[in-house]
Amino acid sequence: MQLLQQSGQDELCGAPGSVAWLQGLIDALCDLSSRDALSGLANRRAFEAALLREIDRVARSGEPALLLILDIDHFKRVNDSYGHRVGDLVITAVAETLQECVRPMDLPARIGGEEFAVILPNCAPAFAQTVAERLRTRIENRIIEISPSQALGVTVSIGGAFAPQWVRSTASLWIERADLQLYRAKSEGRNRTCLEPTPVSTVSAEEKGLLFGGVVPEDNDA
């Protein structure tokens, strides 16, 4: 109960000890365990569970799904120049901006210190760049008040990749693809979006192994 009170949880419904009260307690604790305490977004555990569910959905339906990985540019400079309190304000502001920009079906998460991710189910490849750029520019234009007389702004670099359709891939492979594009965005100057060149990711040898149960058919031109 102390944990729930500290997190700002509303008072539970029903009389203490009743079935409704106990169910509310369980639900509240489950929600608390899946949330990042600082940003209020889904934490890494909840993000990875959602990623696995989305991989399964894409494998069954063939519908597109986009994963974006975002990293706050030069975040260490913020902490070094203004202190960790301001760093926390920046993380909170970025998280709020992400939450404001996504659809109800999307899942924004904080997966590291200054690293975020967004899972976007049923996001058509034709719209991917526009969606990612919208997130980037909204964060870039956000004014973060750090004192009554001082404000600052930050930028993010974004990498994105689509889940392979009709293939039951792994979370680590999907994250690796998006991370590769994030690295490209940073190496090209930061404050930009880089997505995989092709809308549908090339199926790797490891993913072929997952698809065919470890037996990868040889190429046969005959």
N, C-alpha and C positions, 0 to 999 in steps of 0.2 A: 504494500500500500504506500510506503514511503517513496518507492521508486516512481509510482504512478503520480503521486502528488508533486514530486520534484519535476516531472516531465510536463506538468500542467494538465494532466488528465482530468476530465470532468468527473463529477461524482457519479458513482455507479448506480444504476437503477435497481430498485427492489430492496427488500430488507436484507441486511447482512446475514449471510449464511443461506439465503434462499437460492433456489435453482437459477433464477434470473440473475441474481447478484453474482453467483459463482461463474456463470457463463460470461457475464460481462467482464469479470476479473480475468478470466482466461483469454478472452478476445483482446482485452487491453494489453495484457502482457505479451501476447503474440505480436501485436502491432508494434509495441515498444522494442521488442527484440529484432525487428526487421528494419528499424529506422536508425539513421545516423543521428547521433545526439546533437551535433552542432548544426547541421544543415537542414535536418528534418526530412531529407530525401531517403530513399531506400538505401540500405547499407550494402556492403559487398556480398554478404551472404544472400540477401534477398535478390540482389541483382543477378548473381550466378544461377539461382534457382529459376528466375524468370527467363534467363537466357536459354536454359535447357528446355523449358516449356516452349519457347518460341522456335527453337531448332526443331523440336518434334512437330510443331504445327506446320512449319514450312516444308518439312519432309513429307508430310501427309497431304497438304493442300497445294503445294507449289506456289503459294502466294509470296510476294516479295516481303522481305523484312530487312530493315537497315539498322546497323549498329554504329553509333557515333561515340568516339572517345574524345573528350575535351580536356585540355590542360591549360591552366592559367599561366600566361606568359610572364616570365621573370618574377615569379611569386616570391622567391627568396629575397629579392630586393625589397619587396613590401615589408616582410618581416624584419629585415635588417635595418630598414630606414624608419619604420613606424612602430615596430614591436608586434608581438603576437596578438594583442587585442585587436589591432587594425587588420591583421591577417585573418582573424576570425570574422571580422565584419565583411571583408572581401569575399570569403567563402560563402557566407550567408547570403550576400547580395547576388552572387552568381547563381546559387541554388534557387533563390526566389525568382530570378529571371528565367531560368530553365522551366520552373514549375508554371510560370505564366504563359510560356510559349508553346507548351506541348498539348496534345490532345488527351482526353481522359484515358484512352487506351494505351498511351505511351508510358514508358517507365523511365524517369530520370533518377539517377543514383549517384552517390558520392562513393567512389571506389578506391580512393587514395587521399593523400594529404591535400593536394590541389588538383586532383584528377577526378573528372566526372564522366558519366556515360549516359547515353539515352538509347533505349530500345524502341524502335518505331515499327510496329507491325503494319503490314499491308501498306507500306510506303512505296509508291510506284517509282521506278528508277528515273522517270522523266522529271519528277519533282524533288529528287534527293538533294541536288545542289542548292536549290532554292530554299528548302527546309533548313539545311545546315547553315547556309549564309544568313538566314533570318535569325537563328540562334546567335551566331557570331556577332552580327551587327547590333542586336539588342543588348548584348553584354557590353560591347564596345561603347555604346551610347549611354550606358547607365552611369549616373553620377552617384558615387558612394560618399555619403557624409561621414567623416571620421571625427569631426568636432564641430561645434557651432560655427566656426569660422573657416573650416578647411574641408575640402573634398578631393577625391581622386577618382581616376578611372582605370580600368584594367582591360586587357584584351585576352582572347583565348585562341589557341590553335586547335583545329578539329581534324580528325581523321575518321573516315567512314568506310564500311564494307558491308556488302549484302551477304546474307546467308545463302549457301548453295541450295538451289531448289531441288526437291525430290531426293535429297541426300541427308541422311541423319549424321551430321557432322558432330564436332565437339565444341564446347564453349571456348576452350583454349585456342583452337584453330581460328575461330571467328574473331576472338579478341586480338590474336596475333596479326590478322589481316588489317583490322582497323588500326592497331598500333603502328603498323608499318606505314600507313598513310599519315598518321599523326607525326611520325618521325620526319616524313617528307615535308609536311607543312612547316615544321620547326626549322628544318634545314634550308627551306626556301625563304626564310625570313620571318616566320611567325605571323600571328594575327591573320590567318588565312585558313581556308578549308581545302582539304585534299581527299577526294574519294577514289575508290578503285577505278581504273580506266574503263573497265567493262562493267555493265550493270549486274551481271551474274558472275560470281566468282568462278574461276577455273577450278575444277575438281582436282585436288592434289592426290598423290599416291596414297597418302594416309587415309584420305576420305574415301578413295576407291576401296581400300581395305575394309573400312567400316560398312560401305555399301554392299560389298560382295562377301562379307563374313570372313575376310582374311585371304580369299582367293581372288587375286586380281587377274582378269583375263588378259592374255597377251594380244598385242595388236596383230591383226591378220589381214593382209591386203588381198588374199586370195578370195 
